[in-house]
């Protein structure tokens, strides 16, 4: 039977302590596992960007989810918050509650988590483990130059409104898992499932948007709800072409109501939503090409009370009733 400390040593400390070749400043290299507290410091001229997210079985993931995918997603959703601020990942902590210590599960979970951590040179520097219902809470630390962070309150009237990637496949995967709709083929089902279980944090894009975009956030709870955070913080309104919101061909095969619910309010996309001046259009096209992530202009920011005006591709107003994810809303 694994003890708490043998569990940590075998599955987490083993890959958390090695110095990275990217940390050339020894004083700035994070130090953690093995002491009571972690020690971290941002590079000179930078601020720490810090975010915490929790994933709870039955609320954020199914009990039978692939543990490798769960390890990936647990860290990915936190890295997505750093991406939204234009921050470079630096380190993270993990608090993990387990109903039982199953070695095969822990091996797969840690492999999925560390594969993503190593890709972004983000070191595990501490945390906690305990017995209990399965859930995990990760806190990430990133670096961003002073005055360069992308914020929700910085949108400007006249800005273009953009989203990255494709929206809606993750929620489509959830709907398929819950038998709310069917897919035309197995390949589509796998595409939607992967979108739900293996989100890709847009870290490179977020960093590239520094000094170009005005306001930004990541789309975790659905475009409808998340965009409203920018509008409320910036005290502005948005006019959005609902049919311009990018989605996959498979999603476009769903009935209009289901497609729009997935793409406009579904959540779990972990793409970036951001505003930028019209003068930045060419720069954004070049950035998108350089980082290999599509960005799509879907609307404009205007003066006025915070609200979203939805229009169709012809500019006609749409009356849509959309509900983004709420962590305390009864499903």
C-alpha positions, 0 to 999 in steps of 0.5 A: 500500500502506498503511503502519502510520501511514497506516492509523492516520491514515486509519481510527482517528485521524480520529475519535479526537481530537475533544473531546466536548461531554460532557467539560466538565472539560478536565483529565479529557478523555482525550488519546491518539493522537499521543503515546507514552502516553495521558493519562486521569484520572477525574472527582473522586470516581471510580475508574477501572474497566479491562478488557481482552478479545481476539477471535481469528479462528477462536476468537471469530468466523468468518473471513467475519464482516461487519467492521462487526459485528466492529468493533461486537462488539470494543468491545461485549464490553469495554463490557459489562464496564464495565456489569457494574461500573456504570461509565460508559465513558470511553476505550479502546485498540485493538491490532489484528493484520491479515493484510493491510491491506484498505481496504474491510475497515478502513473497515467495521470502524472504522465499526462500532467508532466508531458504538458508541464515539460512542454511549457517548462513549468515546474511542479514545486509542491502541493498536498495529497489526501484521501477523499472524493477525487478532485484536484486543485492546481495553482500556476505561477507565470511571469509577465513584464511589468505593464504588459499583462492583458486584462479584462478591463482594457477594451476600447470602443471601436476595437475588433473582437476576436476568438482563437481556434474553433469553439463548441466541439468540447460541449458537443462532446459533453452532449454526446456523452450525455446522449443529448445528440448523436454523431454521424460517425465514430471519427466525429465522436472522437474529435468531440471527445478529444476537444473535451478531454485534451484542451490546448492552452494558447500560451504562445498566442497569449504571449504574442498578443502583448502590446497588440491586444487590449483586453483578453480572457480565456473561454472556459465557461462559454463565449456568452458568459466570458465575453460579458466579463470583459464588457462589464469590466470595461463598461462597454457593449459588443455587437457579435456576428453569431455565424462568424464564430468559428466552429468545426464542420462536424458541429455545423451539422448539428441543428442551429439551436444545438450548434449555437448553444455549443459554440456560443455558450458551451464552455470548456473551449479554453480558447482566447477571446480578445479585443484589438484596435482595427490598426492591428489586423495585419499584425494579428494575421501575422501572429496567427500564422507564426504561432499556428493558431487561427484567430477570427474577427467576430464582432466589434466593441462599442460604447454603451451599457454592457451587453451582447447584441447578436446578429446573423451573417446578414447583420439582422438581429438575433434573439438568442437565449443562451446560458453559459456554464455556472459552477453552482447551477443545477444541471 
